[in-house]
Amino acid sequence: MPAITVRRATAEDSRRLTQLVRKSGAYRGDYAVMVDGYVVGGPYIEHHCVHVAVDGQGRTVGFYALLLDEAELDLAFVADDAQGHGTGRLLMEHMTGEARAAGLTSVRVVAHPPAEEFYLRTGARRTGAVEPAGGIYWTRPELRFDVA
């Protein structure tokens, strides 16, 4: 896999990030309802701390969105064909660095259940669970990255 760089996202990345979310293999079957019609819009990108991982050929292979006001990781996705090569770990290291630079001491994650193990491997600790609500019919793990 070519070298990966992480840069701040711009509104122009909206379409690529939206496609990454909607095409994610982790959201098939019962979980598809969570990304059906989902849009990572330009105003969202401009308002939040959103960073993209780009490979050596300029292809967007992942991204994350950190909500600084809430100290919460809102979104984190890696393209299916880029998983297992360190991109997710690179993004989580970048995210914790951004959180630390912003003065946060920890970052909350309400995870997609199949992603819990990834977050644990990249330094998060489990702090509880979020019960089903709204259109979500399953319990989600709650985790926290300590960044101070």
C-alpha positions in Angstrom: 0.0 0.0 0.0 1.4 3.5 -0.9 2.3 5.9 1.8 -0.6 7.5 3.5 -0.8 11.2 4.5 -3.5 12.8 6.7 -4.8 16.3 5.9 -7.6 18.5 6.9 -10.8 17.9 4.9 -12.5 20.6 2.9 -16.1 20.9 1.7 -14.9 19.6 -1.6 -14.2 16.2 0.0 -17.9 15.8 0.9 -18.8 13.5 -2.0 -15.8 11.2 -1.5 -16.4 10.9 2.3 -20.1 10.3 1.8 -19.3 7.5 -0.7 -16.9 6.0 1.8 -19.6 5.9 4.5 -22.3 4.5 2.2 -20.0 1.8 0.6 -18.7 0.5 3.9 -18.9 -3.2 4.2 -19.3 -2.9 8.0 -22.8 -1.4 7.4 -24.4 -4.2 5.4 -27.4 -6.3 6.6 -29.0 -5.1 9.8 -26.6 -2.1 10.1 -27.4 -0.7 6.6 -30.1 1.5 8.1 -27.4 3.6 9.8 -25.9 4.8 6.5 -28.8 4.7 4.1 -29.0 8.2 2.7 -26.2 9.4 5.0 -24.3 12.6 3.8 -21.1 14.0 5.1 -21.9 17.6 4.0 -19.7 20.5 3.3 -21.0 22.6 6.3 -20.4 19.6 8.6 -16.8 19.3 7.3 -16.1 23.0 7.7 -17.6 23.2 11.2 -15.9 20.1 12.7 -12.4 18.7 12.9 -12.5 16.4 9.9 -9.3 14.9 8.5 -8.8 12.5 5.6 -6.2 9.9 4.9 -5.0 10.0 1.3 -2.8 7.4 -0.4 0.2 8.2 -2.7 -2.1 8.3 -5.7 -4.4 10.9 -4.2 -7.2 8.4 -3.3 -9.1 9.1 -0.2 -8.8 5.9 1.9 -10.3 7.0 5.2 -11.3 9.8 7.4 -12.4 10.8 10.9 -14.6 13.6 12.4 -13.8 14.8 15.9 -16.4 17.0 17.6 -14.2 19.2 19.8 -17.1 20.8 21.7 -18.4 17.4 22.7 -15.0 15.7 23.0 -16.4 12.9 20.8 -15.3 11.0 17.8 -18.4 11.2 15.6 -17.2 9.4 12.5 -14.3 7.1 11.5 -14.2 5.1 8.3 -11.5 3.3 6.3 -12.2 2.1 2.8 -12.8 -1.7 2.8 -9.8 -2.3 0.5 -7.5 -0.2 2.7 -8.3 -2.0 6.0 -5.6 -4.0 7.7 -2.7 -1.8 6.4 -2.4 0.7 9.3 -4.7 3.5 8.0 -7.2 3.3 10.8 -4.4 3.2 13.4 -2.8 6.3 11.7 -6.1 8.1 11.8 -6.7 7.3 15.5 -3.1 8.5 16.3 -3.8 11.7 14.4 -7.2 12.2 16.1 -5.7 11.8 19.6 -3.0 14.3 18.7 -5.6 16.8 17.5 -7.6 16.3 20.6 -4.6 16.8 22.8 -3.7 20.0 20.9 -7.2 21.3 21.5 -6.8 20.8 25.2 -9.0 17.7 25.6 -8.2 15.1 28.1 -10.2 12.3 26.6 -12.4 11.5 23.6 -15.7 9.5 23.8 -16.6 7.0 21.1 -20.0 5.4 20.7 -18.9 2.6 18.4 -20.5 0.6 15.7 -20.5 -2.9 17.4 -18.2 -4.6 14.9 -15.7 -1.7 15.3 -15.2 -2.1 19.1 -12.2 -4.4 18.8 -10.5 -1.9 16.5 -10.9 0.9 19.0 -9.6 -1.3 21.8 -6.6 -2.3 19.7 -5.8 1.4 19.0 -5.9 2.5 22.6 -9.5 3.1 23.7 -11.0 1.6 26.8 -14.5 0.4 27.2 -16.5 2.6 29.6 -20.1 1.3 29.1 -22.8 0.8 26.6 -25.5 3.0 24.9 -28.9 1.4 24.7 -30.9 1.3 21.5 -32.8 4.5 20.6 -34.4 6.1 17.6 -33.8 4.0 14.5 -30.9 2.1 16.1 -32.1 -1.3 17.4 -28.9 -2.6 19.1 -26.7 -1.7 22.0 -23.5 0.1 21.1 -20.3 0.0 23.0 -19.1 3.2 24.6 -15.4 3.7 24.7 -12.9 6.5 25.6 -9.5 7.5 24.4 -7.4 9.1 27.1 -5.3 11.8 25.4 -3.9 13.9 28.2 
